[in-house]
Amino acid sequence: MIPKALRSRINSLKLGLKEAQERYFLAEGLNVVKEGIDAGWFPRWLVVSEEEAERYASIVGEVSNKAEVYVVSAKEMRELSTLETPPGILGVFPRKPIGLPSGDILIIVDGLQDPGNLGTIIRTADAAGASGVVVLKGSIDPYNHKVVRGSMGSIFHIPVVKIEEVRDFFNTIMDRYLVIGTSSHSGTLYYEFQWKLPLALIFGSEARGLSRDVEKFCKDIVRIPIFGKAESLNVAVACGIILYEVARKIMVKY
């Protein structure tokens, strides 16, 4: 049985309470927990189901001198888990201070509330070689457990930062980056645009698009054409299409 204080912390993180997420975040499942450990992030607490203890013995051994490890019953793991079918391993990781990414491609999200979409964007940014993901005020916390799960461990690989002072952030990057917004209904076709580095690509929410306060910082807007009757593409899908077009044109060396 885990201590009462740890149970309370895990429950607060499951609920996405701001004060809990300021210091720690949950990662659940073998792949995500292992990605974190392999990337040099170690959990403060690791909880393993007694039914899966043998399976996860190597991970327990790897973190035993860095984390408090608890082996719990299947019933208790079900109570702690964020999933309907618990995978049997759950880590509570400390958040690290992460500076603003400074590489050639930044992905910026504006007003994005869906955790699955943000997690997929982080995973896509990692796969496509982006330098980092910047999450603007008004978006879901990037260390929400559903975002972490959706990133499939990529949140441990690239810098992901939350920005509260939006104007100050854009004033910081405008002189260096070509800031390009995206839209579902207007702008230059993405495959006709003349992409250049360093590049900052902004994606808004599917419901509202880019906010006016953010759009005014864009040097240009690009769009993906819709050939069928769908109103728009999923924002994470759109991010993947545009990012890989950038990779095809200016990042990949043939």
C-alpha positions as MATLAB code, in Angstrom:
seq = 'MIPKALRSRINSLKLGLKEAQERYFLAEGLNVVKEGIDAGWFPRWLVVSEEEAERYASIVGEVSNKAEVYVVSAKEMRELSTLETPPGILGVFPRKPIGLPSGDILIIVDGLQDPGNLGTIIRTADAAGASGVVVLKGSIDPYNHKVVRGSMGSIFHIPVVKIEEVRDFFNTIMDRYLVIGTSSHSGTLYYEFQWKLPLALIFGSEARGLSRDVEKFCKDIVRIPIFGKAESLNVAVACGIILYEVARKIMVKY';
ca = [
       0.000    0.000    0.000;
       1.319    3.430   -0.915;
       1.432    6.318    1.580;
      -1.679    8.453    1.871;
       0.196   11.583    0.745;
       1.354    9.883   -2.463;
      -2.146    8.598   -3.206;
      -3.448   12.142   -2.785;
      -0.756   13.497   -5.131;
      -1.548   10.910   -7.807;
      -5.271   11.641   -7.555;
      -4.584   15.377   -7.926;
      -2.475   14.715  -11.019;
      -5.203   12.503  -12.476;
      -7.641   15.393  -12.035;
      -5.196   17.806  -13.675;
      -5.072   20.167  -10.699;
      -2.764   23.071  -11.499;
      -0.938   23.151   -8.173;
      -0.115   19.442   -8.487;
       1.084   19.707  -12.108;
       3.442   22.588  -11.350;
       5.949   20.177   -9.794;
       5.152   16.646  -11.006;
       3.441   14.703  -13.776;
       2.190   11.169  -14.337;
       3.523    8.738  -16.915;
       1.854    5.353  -17.191;
       2.714    2.257  -19.177;
       5.965    0.457  -19.940;
       6.867    2.342  -23.119;
       6.306    5.843  -21.748;
       8.008    5.198  -18.397;
      10.973    3.519  -20.094;
      11.304    6.356  -22.636;
      11.571    8.780  -19.735;
      14.198    6.753  -17.904;
      16.226    6.173  -21.079;
      16.161    9.935  -21.718;
      17.571   10.648  -18.254;
      14.309   11.530  -16.512;
      13.840    9.471  -13.367;
      10.565    9.170  -11.468;
      10.363   10.397   -7.896;
       7.929    7.565   -7.179;
       7.357    4.363   -9.139;
       4.301    2.173   -8.542;
       4.186   -1.388   -9.885;
       1.412   -3.957   -9.695;
       2.438   -7.121   -7.869;
       1.037   -9.108  -10.802;
       3.565   -7.397  -13.108;
       6.475   -7.094  -10.670;
       8.567   -9.771  -12.384;
       7.970   -8.264  -15.820;
       9.117   -4.826  -14.656;
      11.975   -6.036  -12.434;
      14.688   -4.539  -14.665;
      13.090   -1.081  -14.553;
      12.640   -1.298  -10.792;
      16.313   -2.208  -10.463;
      17.338    0.698  -12.684;
      15.530    3.325  -10.620;
      15.689    1.790   -7.142;
      18.436    4.162   -5.957;
      16.697    7.220   -7.440;
      13.006    6.617   -6.762;
      10.738    5.320   -4.048;
       9.287    2.080   -5.429;
       5.983    0.606   -4.284;
       4.558   -2.770   -5.246;
       0.782   -2.749   -4.863;
      -2.134   -5.103   -5.330;
      -4.053   -5.249   -8.593;
      -7.007   -3.615   -6.825;
      -4.931   -0.673   -5.630;
      -3.337   -0.264   -9.059;
      -6.797   -0.045  -10.626;
      -7.652    2.719   -8.165;
      -4.473    4.638   -8.982;
      -4.412    4.108  -12.734;
      -5.598    6.663  -15.271;
      -6.595    3.842  -17.636;
      -9.516    1.440  -17.711;
      -7.081   -1.454  -18.152;
      -4.001   -0.605  -16.065;
      -0.659   -1.603  -17.621;
       0.754   -2.239  -14.155;
       3.405    0.485  -13.967;
       3.031    4.160  -13.141;
       5.678    6.801  -12.528;
       5.395   10.205  -10.877;
       8.083   12.323  -12.527;
       9.385   15.706  -11.368;
       9.034   18.528  -13.872;
      12.328   20.032  -14.978;
      13.032   23.701  -15.666;
      13.174   23.888  -19.465;
      14.345   26.963  -21.318;
      12.871   28.269  -24.542;
      13.828   26.004  -27.483;
      16.296   27.676  -29.828;
      16.697   25.408  -32.860;
      15.601   25.804  -36.477;
      11.942   24.764  -36.176;
       9.549   25.649  -33.376;
       6.021   24.308  -33.193;
       3.676   26.686  -31.375;
       0.157   25.773  -30.280;
      -2.483   28.394  -29.539;
      -5.629   27.630  -27.559;
      -5.375   23.858  -27.953;
      -7.416   22.033  -25.306;
      -7.541   18.454  -26.556;
      -4.821   16.429  -24.775;
      -4.682   13.724  -27.429;
      -4.056   16.273  -30.166;
      -1.315   18.017  -28.207;
       0.339   14.701  -27.369;
       0.291   13.701  -31.032;
       1.720   17.082  -32.069;
       4.603   16.619  -29.620;
       5.227   13.123  -31.002;
       5.072   14.407  -34.588;
       7.416   17.297  -33.821;
       9.905   14.851  -32.333;
       9.673   12.497  -35.318;
      10.043   15.292  -37.879;
      13.104   16.797  -36.209;
      11.565   19.966  -34.782;
      13.515   21.780  -32.078;
      10.708   22.019  -29.553;
       7.058   22.724  -28.845;
       5.807   25.963  -27.315;
       2.375   25.836  -25.690;
       0.763   29.256  -25.359;
      -1.431   30.454  -22.515;
      -4.987   29.170  -22.877;
      -3.903   25.688  -23.969;
      -3.989   22.517  -21.900;
      -0.949   21.890  -19.705;
       1.561   19.905  -21.803;
       2.348   17.706  -18.793;
      -1.236   16.595  -18.280;
      -1.145   12.789  -18.068;
      -3.264   12.415  -21.217;
      -0.845   14.609  -23.184;
       2.126   12.632  -21.864;
       0.458    9.373  -22.904;
      -0.446   10.761  -26.331;
       3.155   11.821  -26.925;
       4.255    8.176  -26.524;
       7.359    9.320  -24.659;
       8.367   12.097  -27.059;
       7.765   14.662  -24.321;
      10.998   13.359  -22.793;
      12.947   13.854  -26.043;
      12.311   17.459  -27.083;
      11.809   20.665  -25.091;
       8.144   21.403  -24.389;
       7.414   24.683  -22.614;
       4.297   26.549  -21.510;
       4.311   30.312  -22.139;
       2.121   32.669  -20.124;
       3.379   36.012  -21.483;
       2.454   35.664  -25.148;
       3.424   39.156  -26.314;
       6.839   38.965  -24.647;
       7.440   35.559  -26.211;
       6.751   36.753  -29.751;
       8.797   39.904  -29.225;
      11.673   37.588  -28.282;
      11.487   35.373  -31.387;
      10.289   37.753  -34.134;
      13.759   38.983  -35.104;
      15.075   35.470  -35.637;
      12.194   33.276  -36.771;
       9.929   33.346  -39.783;
       6.598   33.145  -37.934;
       3.938   31.370  -39.993;
       0.368   30.707  -38.933;
      -1.971   28.030  -40.235;
      -5.628   28.210  -41.215;
      -8.271   25.831  -42.500;
      -9.842   28.347  -44.888;
      -7.407   31.050  -46.045;
      -3.764   31.654  -46.858;
      -1.101   30.325  -49.220;
      -1.264   26.640  -50.107;
       1.337   24.943  -47.924;
       3.049   23.192  -50.850;
       3.445   26.485  -52.747;
       4.923   28.389  -49.830;
       8.629   29.282  -49.883;
       9.758   27.727  -46.615;
      12.838   29.114  -44.873;
      14.658   28.436  -41.633;
      14.572   29.327  -38.783;
      10.824   28.741  -38.753;
       8.096   29.046  -36.130;
       4.858   27.288  -37.130;
       1.672   28.112  -35.230;
      -1.362   25.825  -34.983;
      -4.619   26.967  -33.412;
      -7.575   25.030  -32.081;
      -9.860   23.261  -34.542;
     -12.887   25.158  -33.251;
     -11.519   28.712  -33.297;
      -8.269   28.653  -35.246;
      -5.610   31.198  -34.336;
      -6.553   33.868  -31.835;
      -6.370   37.471  -33.043;
      -3.694   38.249  -30.464;
      -1.488   35.546  -31.977;
      -2.369   35.959  -35.655;
      -1.093   39.545  -35.667;
       2.444   38.237  -35.107;
       2.344   36.002  -38.213;
       4.348   37.010  -41.275;
       2.099   34.821  -43.421;
      -0.652   32.193  -43.228;
      -0.663   28.801  -44.948;
      -3.469   26.329  -45.486;
      -4.035   22.729  -46.522;
      -6.679   22.362  -49.234;
      -9.848   20.429  -48.471;
     -11.043   18.434  -51.497;
     -13.984   16.652  -49.908;
     -16.866   17.818  -47.742;
     -15.038   17.809  -44.402;
     -14.916   21.244  -42.832;
     -11.300   20.885  -41.711;
      -8.515   18.472  -40.824;
      -7.631   17.343  -37.337;
      -4.998   19.793  -36.056;
      -2.465   17.057  -35.279;
      -2.881   15.634  -38.796;
      -2.418   19.119  -40.260;
       0.739   19.569  -38.196;
       2.172   16.332  -39.572;
       1.389   17.218  -43.186;
       2.988   20.654  -42.992;
       5.983   19.600  -40.906;
       6.903   16.846  -43.321;
       6.522   19.212  -46.250;
       9.063   21.468  -44.546;
      11.309   18.452  -44.002;
      10.944   17.389  -47.625;
      11.802   20.807  -49.007;
      14.471   22.219  -46.726;
      15.566   19.737  -44.075;
      16.178   16.456  -45.901;
      19.479   16.295  -47.777;
      19.394   14.113  -50.888;
];
